[in-house]
């Protein structure tokens, strides 16, 4: 039986492929649903069978007339491998999207992944947004993310592949508990899903509806180059959600310590890359810059109450006239 997925209306789609259970099942499910797509695969060269997986991807691409993109890399330092691999993988996907004008990136995350993420966030301390951030669709800067399998269990995908005698590979590193995700998968997520699948699905659905009903306005009132300004909601929690979501788009994940510091100080420099300021009326987010500015420019900024930690970027990018209109109004 073919797992049921929602369809998308875009025609230029890129599937993140690995030749494992999830992405192989999704490959054939997309075919059955007549959803057009090409595939991209990364070979990290850390397992003997990785080249076989790439060869299988090539076979499928040739057989079903799909474009295939392959990134072949060799990591010299394997410490913090999961994060490095993810960064490399998504950087590759974004490069392909920009170069080939793909509209949607399709990934094979499924319900087990969603529950693993939930439990990992729960163990660290998280709010509703982080706990259920595995959305089926999500708008990025110039493309959409589509996870059509998020309500389908891995066991259902395995059954689908086995019933249809479809070849797939098993990555043995997925059983290595030195990786936190594998620890949560083996000890909690899989067992929990086996017994309470329907309740878990319903709970995720209810939480999503609760989050939607909060109706948090995350639309900026000003956005030019890399300077973004939001209205201060006057609610600490909502302000943090707005900042967190914006920084995620820029590749930055806030720690609990950084969130606490933002509320405490009302301004902070994150990872030496971005500076944030919460004034009485606005939330400012811009790249960190410490260039020297003329006294005359500083005085102009003081008069319109432009925060000190935002001024250098505004000066460098010549944004004063644009941003001052918002501040004066």
C-alpha positions in Angstrom: 0.0 0.0 0.0 1.4 3.4 -1.0 1.6 5.9 1.9 -0.6 9.0 1.1 1.1 12.3 0.9 -0.1 15.9 0.1 0.9 17.3 -3.3 2.6 20.5 -4.1 1.9 22.9 -7.0 5.5 23.7 -7.9 7.1 22.1 -11.0 10.8 22.7 -10.3 11.6 20.5 -7.3 14.7 19.0 -5.9 14.7 15.8 -3.8 17.4 15.4 -1.1 18.4 11.8 -1.7 20.5 9.3 0.2 19.4 5.9 -1.0 18.2 5.0 2.5 14.8 3.9 3.5 13.1 7.3 3.7 14.4 9.0 0.6 14.1 5.9 -1.5 10.5 5.4 -0.5 9.9 9.1 -1.2 11.5 8.8 -4.6 8.9 6.2 -5.7 6.0 7.9 -3.9 6.7 11.1 -5.8 6.8 9.1 -9.0 3.4 7.5 -8.2 1.9 10.9 -7.5 3.4 12.3 -10.7 5.2 15.1 -8.8 8.2 16.3 -10.9 11.6 16.3 -9.3 15.4 15.9 -9.7 17.7 14.5 -7.1 20.8 15.6 -5.2 23.1 13.3 -3.1 26.2 13.9 -1.0 28.9 11.3 -0.6 30.9 11.9 2.6 33.2 9.0 1.9 33.2 7.7 5.5 31.5 4.3 4.8 32.4 1.5 2.4 28.9 1.4 0.9 28.6 5.1 0.2 29.8 4.7 -3.3 27.3 2.0 -3.9 24.6 4.4 -2.7 25.7 7.0 -5.2 25.7 4.4 -8.0 22.2 3.4 -7.1 21.1 7.1 -7.2 22.7 7.3 -10.7 20.8 4.2 -11.8 17.4 5.6 -10.6 18.1 8.9 -12.2 18.9 7.3 -15.5 16.0 4.9 -15.4 13.4 7.5 -14.5 14.9 10.4 -16.5 15.9 12.6 -13.5 18.7 15.1 -13.3 21.2 14.1 -10.6 23.6 16.3 -8.7 26.4 14.7 -6.7 28.7 16.3 -4.2 31.8 14.2 -3.3 33.7 15.3 -0.3 36.3 14.0 2.2 36.1 15.4 5.7 39.5 15.6 7.4 38.1 16.1 10.9 35.1 13.9 11.9 34.4 15.7 15.2 30.9 17.1 15.4 30.3 15.2 12.2 26.4 15.4 12.2 26.4 19.2 12.2 29.2 19.5 9.6 27.5 17.0 7.4 24.2 18.9 7.7 25.8 22.3 6.9 27.6 20.9 3.9 24.4 19.1 2.7 22.1 22.2 2.9 24.7 24.5 1.5 24.9 22.2 -1.5 21.1 22.1 -1.9 20.9 25.9 -1.7 23.6 26.3 -4.3 21.7 24.0 -6.6 18.4 25.9 -5.9 20.0 29.2 -6.7 21.8 28.0 -9.8 18.9 26.0 -11.3 15.9 28.0 -10.1 14.3 25.2 -8.1 11.2 26.2 -6.3 11.0 23.5 -3.7 13.4 21.4 -1.7 11.8 18.1 -0.8 13.2 16.1 2.1 12.3 12.7 3.4 11.9 13.5 7.1 9.2 11.2 8.6 7.2 10.9 11.8 10.0 9.1 13.7 12.3 12.0 12.9 9.7 14.5 14.1 9.3 12.7 17.4 13.0 12.4 17.8 13.4 16.1 17.3 10.5 16.8 19.8 12.2 14.7 22.5 15.7 16.2 21.9 14.3 19.7 22.2 12.2 18.7 25.3 15.4 17.4 26.9 17.2 20.7 26.4 14.4 23.0 27.4 12.2 24.4 24.6 9.0 26.2 23.9 6.1 25.3 21.6 7.8 26.7 18.5 10.9 24.6 18.9 9.1 21.5 19.9 6.9 21.3 16.8 9.2 23.0 14.3 9.0 20.0 11.9 6.5 21.6 9.6 5.3 19.9 6.4 5.9 23.1 4.4 8.0 26.1 5.2 8.9 29.2 3.3 12.6 30.0 3.0 14.0 33.1 1.4 13.7 32.0 -2.3 12.3 28.5 -2.1 9.9 26.2 -0.1 10.8 23.3 2.1 8.4 20.3 1.7 8.4 17.3 4.1 5.6 15.2 2.7 6.4 12.2 5.0 6.1 13.9 8.4 3.0 12.0 9.3 4.2 8.6 8.1 6.2 6.2 10.3 9.4 4.6 9.2 7.9 1.2 9.6 5.2 2.1 7.0 7.9 3.2 4.6 9.8 -0.1 5.1 6.7 -2.1 4.5 6.0 -0.1 1.3 9.5 -0.8 0.0 9.4 -4.5 0.9 6.0 -5.0 -0.6 7.1 -3.5 -3.9 10.5 -5.2 -3.7 12.3 -1.9 -4.0 16.0 -1.8 -3.2 17.3 0.5 -0.5 20.4 0.8 1.7 20.8 0.8 5.5 23.3 3.2 7.0 24.9 1.4 9.9 25.9 4.7 11.5 22.2 5.3 12.2 22.5 2.7 15.0 25.6 4.3 16.7 24.4 5.8 19.9 27.3 8.2 20.1 25.1 10.4 18.0 22.4 12.0 20.1 19.6 11.5 17.6 20.3 7.8 17.4 20.2 7.6 21.2 16.7 9.1 21.3 15.6 7.0 18.4 16.6 3.7 19.9 15.7 4.3 23.5 12.6 6.4 23.2 11.1 7.5 19.9 10.7 4.2 18.1 9.2 2.3 21.0 6.9 5.1 21.9 5.6 5.4 18.3 5.0 1.6 18.1 2.6 1.8 21.0 1.0 5.3 20.7 1.2 6.2 17.0 -2.4 7.6 16.7 -2.2 9.7 19.9 1.2 11.1 18.9 -0.1 12.1 15.5 -3.1 13.8 17.1 -1.0 15.6 19.6 1.2 17.1 17.0 -1.9 18.2 15.1 -3.4 19.8 18.2 -0.2 21.6 19.1 0.2 23.0 15.5 -3.4 24.4 15.7 -2.6 25.9 19.1 0.5 27.6 17.7 -1.4 28.9 14.6 -4.1 30.4 16.8 -1.5 32.4 18.7 -1.1 34.3 15.4 2.3 35.8 16.1 3.0 38.6 13.6 6.5 38.0 12.2 6.3 40.3 9.2 9.0 43.0 9.4 8.1 46.6 9.0 11.4 47.4 7.4 13.8 45.1 5.4 16.7 46.3 3.3 19.9 44.5 2.5 20.6 42.6 5.8 18.9 45.1 8.2 15.5 43.9 9.4 13.2 45.8 11.8 10.1 44.4 13.5 7.6 46.1 15.8 8.2 45.3 19.5 5.2 43.1 20.5 5.8 44.1 24.2 5.7 40.4 25.0 9.1 38.9 25.8 8.2 35.4 24.6 6.8 36.6 21.2 9.8 38.9 20.7 12.2 36.0 21.2 10.2 33.9 18.8 10.5 36.7 16.1 14.2 37.0 16.7 14.8 33.3 16.8 13.0 32.7 13.5 14.8 35.5 11.7 18.2 34.3 12.8 17.4 30.8 11.8 17.0 32.0 8.3 20.5 33.5 8.6 21.9 30.2 9.8 22.1 31.1 13.5 20.5 29.1 16.3 20.1 30.9 19.6 21.1 29.2 22.8 19.1 29.5 26.0 21.9 31.7 27.4 21.7 34.0 24.4 17.9 34.3 24.7 18.2 35.2 28.4 20.9 37.8 27.6 18.7 39.4 24.9 15.9 39.9 27.5 18.3 41.0 30.2 20.4 43.5 28.2 18.0 44.3 25.3 21.0 44.0 22.9 23.5 41.3 22.1 26.0 40.3 19.4 25.4 36.7 18.3 28.3 34.5 17.2 30.3 37.7 16.3 28.0 37.9 13.2 24.7 39.6 14.0 23.7 42.3 16.4 20.2 42.6 18.0 18.5 45.4 19.7 15.1 45.7 21.4 14.0 49.3 21.8 10.7 50.4 23.3 9.1 50.3 19.9 11.2 48.1 17.6 13.3 45.0 17.2 16.5 45.6 15.1 18.5 42.8 13.6 21.6 43.5 11.5 25.1 42.1 10.7 27.6 43.1 13.4 29.9 45.9 12.4 32.3 48.0 14.4 33.7 50.5 11.8 34.4 54.0 12.9 31.7 56.5 12.1 31.8 60.4 11.7 30.6 62.3 14.7 28.0 64.1 12.5 26.5 60.7 11.5 26.4 59.6 15.1 24.5 62.8 16.1 22.0 62.2 13.3 21.4 58.6 14.6 21.0 59.9 18.2 18.3 62.4 17.1 16.2 59.6 15.5 17.0 57.2 18.3 18.7 54.6 16.1 20.4 52.1 18.5 24.1 52.4 18.9 24.8 48.7 17.9 22.9 49.1 14.7 24.5 52.4 13.5 27.7 51.0 12.0 25.9 48.7 9.6 23.4 51.5 8.6 26.4 53.8 8.0 28.3 51.2 5.9 25.3 50.3 3.7 24.1 53.9 3.4 20.6 53.0 4.9 20.1 56.1 7.2 17.6 57.9 4.9 15.5 54.7 4.5 15.5 53.7 8.2 15.1 57.2 9.6 11.7 57.5 7.9 10.4 54.5 9.9 11.9 55.9 13.2 10.5 59.4 12.7 7.0 58.1 11.8 
